[in-house]
Amino acid sequence: MTATTPLRAADLYHSGIVVDDFDGAAARLTAATGCSWTRPLEYTVAVRIWDAGGETVDVDMPFRVAFTVGAPNLELVAAVPGTVWTETPGRAVHHLGYWVDDIAAAAAGLRRAGYTLEAAPADDTLHTFGYFIDPSGVRIEIVDRALFPDWPGFLAQLSTS
């Protein structure tokens, strides 16, 4: 991160794709590209979601995600209707995921760049992750790098191949 930009291009670590048909999308991507996937992770996380008017709702969000093994990493996310994580027909990439060392500074920089907070942990502090969106619909997820100090090792541990 520099004084003029909140994120560094080199810290882009995945492109997130939200789909209604999780297993089918994974199979089609594998057939088309030869990629292999980690085993799916399934968990629930408490999330606060902001709407366009700034109103919030706290949700216990069921996530089902898998990552491609090896760069460039894709994150496949099972859609959760009625939330930020909904499939958008005609738009394959849902978000770009960036590692950050300072969540608060990255969030402030994104706000200065015209992004608004869309989702984050459901408590009073922005920590671990946050989703930001700009007026054209470009969504960026920032994730605290300390959560996954050995990202390749984490993926290898989940590898199904």
C-alpha positions as CSV (number, residue, x, y, z in Angstrom):
1,M,0.0,0.0,0.0
2,T,1.3,3.4,-0.9
3,A,0.2,6.9,0.3
4,T,-1.9,7.3,-2.9
5,T,-3.4,3.8,-3.3
6,P,-5.1,1.7,-0.6
7,L,-4.0,-1.6,-2.2
8,R,-1.1,-3.1,-4.1
9,A,-1.6,-5.1,-7.3
10,A,0.9,-7.7,-6.1
11,D,-1.5,-8.4,-3.2
12,L,-4.4,-9.7,-5.4
13,Y,-4.6,-13.3,-4.3
14,H,-8.0,-14.5,-5.7
15,S,-10.9,-13.7,-8.0
16,G,-14.2,-14.7,-6.4
17,I,-17.0,-16.2,-8.4
18,V,-20.5,-16.7,-6.9
19,V,-22.6,-19.4,-8.4
20,D,-26.0,-21.0,-7.8
21,D,-24.7,-24.4,-9.0
22,F,-21.5,-24.9,-7.0
23,D,-20.7,-28.5,-7.9
24,G,-21.6,-28.0,-11.6
25,A,-19.6,-24.8,-11.9
26,A,-16.5,-26.5,-10.3
27,A,-16.9,-29.4,-12.7
28,R,-17.2,-27.2,-15.8
29,L,-14.2,-25.1,-14.8
30,T,-12.2,-28.2,-14.3
31,A,-13.3,-29.7,-17.6
32,A,-12.5,-26.4,-19.4
33,T,-9.2,-25.5,-17.7
34,G,-7.8,-28.5,-16.0
35,C,-7.8,-26.8,-12.6
36,S,-8.1,-28.7,-9.4
37,W,-9.9,-27.6,-6.3
38,T,-9.5,-27.8,-2.6
39,R,-12.2,-29.6,-0.8
40,P,-15.1,-27.3,-0.1
41,L,-15.1,-25.4,3.2
42,E,-18.5,-25.1,4.8
43,Y,-18.9,-22.8,7.8
44,T,-21.2,-20.1,9.2
45,V,-19.9,-16.6,10.0
46,A,-21.7,-13.6,11.6
47,V,-21.7,-10.8,9.0
48,R,-23.0,-7.3,8.9
49,I,-24.4,-6.2,5.5
50,W,-24.9,-2.5,4.5
51,D,-27.5,-1.6,1.9
52,A,-27.2,1.3,-0.5
53,G,-28.9,3.6,2.0
54,G,-26.4,2.7,4.8
55,E,-28.9,0.6,6.8
56,T,-27.4,-2.6,8.2
57,V,-28.6,-6.1,9.0
58,D,-26.6,-8.8,10.9
59,V,-26.8,-12.3,9.4
60,D,-25.4,-15.7,10.3
61,M,-24.1,-16.4,6.8
62,P,-23.7,-20.0,5.6
63,F,-20.6,-20.2,3.4
64,R,-19.5,-22.9,1.0
65,V,-16.3,-22.1,-0.7
66,A,-13.4,-23.8,-2.6
67,F,-10.2,-22.5,-4.1
68,T,-8.3,-23.6,-7.1
69,V,-4.9,-25.2,-6.2
70,G,-2.1,-23.1,-7.7
71,A,-2.1,-19.6,-9.1
72,P,-4.0,-17.8,-10.2
73,N,-6.4,-18.7,-7.5
74,L,-10.1,-18.6,-8.1
75,E,-12.6,-18.7,-5.2
76,L,-15.8,-20.5,-5.9
77,V,-18.6,-19.4,-3.5
78,A,-22.1,-21.0,-3.3
79,A,-24.7,-18.2,-3.7
80,V,-26.7,-17.1,-0.6
81,P,-29.9,-15.6,-2.0
82,G,-30.9,-12.2,-0.6
83,T,-27.3,-11.3,0.4
84,V,-24.2,-9.7,-1.1
85,W,-23.2,-13.3,-2.2
86,T,-25.8,-13.7,-4.9
87,E,-25.1,-14.8,-8.4
88,T,-25.3,-12.0,-10.9
89,P,-26.1,-13.2,-14.4
90,G,-23.8,-11.8,-17.0
91,R,-21.1,-10.9,-14.5
92,A,-18.8,-13.8,-13.7
93,V,-16.4,-12.2,-11.3
94,H,-18.1,-11.3,-8.0
95,H,-15.1,-9.7,-6.3
96,L,-11.3,-9.3,-6.2
97,G,-9.6,-10.4,-3.0
98,Y,-6.6,-8.5,-1.7
99,W,-4.3,-9.2,1.3
100,V,-3.8,-6.2,3.5
101,D,-1.5,-5.7,6.5
102,D,-3.7,-2.9,8.0
103,I,-7.4,-3.3,7.5
104,A,-8.3,0.2,8.8
105,A,-5.8,1.9,6.5
106,A,-6.9,-0.1,3.5
107,A,-10.6,0.6,4.3
108,A,-9.9,4.3,4.6
109,G,-8.1,4.3,1.3
110,L,-10.9,2.5,-0.4
111,R,-13.4,5.0,0.9
112,R,-11.3,7.8,-0.4
113,A,-11.2,6.1,-3.8
114,G,-15.0,6.1,-3.9
115,Y,-15.8,2.6,-2.5
116,T,-18.4,2.0,0.2
117,L,-18.4,-0.7,2.8
118,E,-20.9,-3.4,1.9
119,A,-20.2,-6.3,4.3
120,A,-17.9,-7.0,7.3
121,P,-17.8,-9.1,10.5
122,A,-20.9,-8.5,12.6
123,D,-19.5,-6.5,15.5
124,D,-18.4,-3.0,16.1
125,T,-14.9,-3.2,14.5
126,L,-13.7,-3.7,11.0
127,H,-11.3,-6.6,11.3
128,T,-10.3,-9.8,9.5
129,F,-12.2,-8.9,6.3
130,G,-14.4,-6.4,4.5
131,Y,-16.3,-6.1,1.2
132,F,-16.3,-2.7,-0.5
133,I,-18.1,-1.7,-3.7
134,D,-17.8,1.2,-6.1
135,P,-20.6,3.0,-8.0
136,S,-20.0,0.8,-11.1
137,G,-20.4,-2.4,-9.1
138,V,-16.7,-3.4,-8.8
139,R,-16.4,-5.2,-5.5
140,I,-13.2,-5.6,-3.5
141,E,-12.6,-7.9,-0.6
142,I,-9.8,-7.0,1.8
143,V,-8.5,-9.8,4.1
144,D,-6.0,-9.5,6.9
145,R,-2.8,-11.2,5.7
146,A,-2.2,-12.5,9.3
147,L,-5.2,-14.9,9.0
148,F,-3.4,-17.0,6.4
149,P,0.4,-16.6,6.9
150,D,1.0,-19.6,4.7
151,W,-1.6,-19.4,2.0
152,P,0.0,-22.0,-0.3
153,G,0.3,-24.4,2.7
154,F,-3.3,-23.8,3.6
155,L,-4.5,-24.7,0.1
156,A,-2.2,-27.7,-0.1
157,Q,-3.7,-28.9,3.2
158,L,-7.2,-28.7,1.7
159,S,-6.2,-30.2,-1.7
160,T,-8.4,-33.0,-2.9
161,S,-5.8,-34.2,-5.5
